Amino acid sequence: MSTETADSSAPVPRPDVLHWLWYALGGRLPARFSPWVLHDTTTRTWALRHLLRAAVQLAVPIGLVLLLVPGEFWIRGMAALGGILLALFFSTAYMSETTENRVKRAGYPAGTAEATRHRSAQARETADGVRRRAAASRRAERYRSRQGR
């Protein structure tokens, strides 16, 4: 599989709802969605997407706790909240490894997601630097024109 960046000009096929749910629960998507998996794990919002997938994974066990465990609802709710907080803590701690594993299962070499995010961050920093230098130049020009130079 190519290590091309996720933001190429070709349209990236998105999975339908059922495929996405399967993917969010940890399943492997068909090969035609491999570019989307790379995009999903390397886009600017990759961390939020990871947390959303983690929340989807938690929905079933938390729902079962709330519905099936005997006792008062507030006790079940607090237990569920504790489970959610602990699960999200661990999910956040292993975020990079989990996304890298998803990309690897999609057919890309290990390290592709991290390298793609790094290249994207460098490109954003370069563009921001150019933008800031241009803005500083405009401010300096306005200052000089006000000073009569």
PyMOL commands that set and color helices and strands:
alter all, ss='L'
color gray80, all
select helices_A, chain A and resi 17-24+31-42+46-68+73-93+95-105+112-147
alter helices_A, ss='H'
color red, helices_A
deselect
rebuild
show_as cartoon
